[in-house]
Amino acid sequence: MLRGLAANADQIYWARMQRSPTHYRDSRGGVLLIGDAASGFFPSLGQGAGAAIEDACCAASVLLGALAKNERRGGAIDVAACTALVDSLRRARRGFVADLSDRHTAHMVRGGRDALDAFERDEWRADGGRRRLTQLWTDYPRAKASFAAAYAL
């Protein structure tokens, strides 16, 4: 594998996965994708594992809500509806984190202290970067809301 990577290094672009579209489910809705299987992030903010945990917690809450509804009312669990719900609950958040990571990667591409200072001055402070960073750490999905949404299906 290493020889193959070395032989094709000029054709391998590290950010391809980070620019892939988000897919939380297959076309029929029977398979749920979470974490890096749903999509990747630029590594600049280290959010891949955090997003995977958020995805898993949301998915677990949705499934628990669907199971609780099934226990109380009977009937089959609509797996496609559950995967669609996870998609709708997570898509905006994942997009927000991906965009923030993408923008933050700019200082890595520019390189050097001057580029980092310019990024801080021109983009980060001027464009509400501190507010977005606060949102990154506080505006995560709540399990109770995911459970309730699934119970209401």
Number of C-alpha atoms within 10 A of each C-alpha: 6 7 8 8 11 10 11 10 11 8 8 11 8 10 12 11 14 17 14 12 11 19 15 24 20 13 9 10 16 15 13 19 21 23 19 16 14 19 22 23 27 23 15 16 15 11 19 21 13 11 23 20 14 21 26 16 16 25 26 16 23 28 21 18 24 25 18 16 20 15 12 9 9 10 9 11 16 13 16 17 16 24 23 18 20 27 24 12 20 21 16 11 18 25 15 14 21 24 14 20 20 17 17 21 15 15 18 12 10 13 10 10 10 11 15 17 13 13 18 16 12 11 15 18 12 11 12 10 16 12 11 16 15 10 13 15 8 9 11 13 15 13 18 12 15 24 22 16 18 22 19 10 14
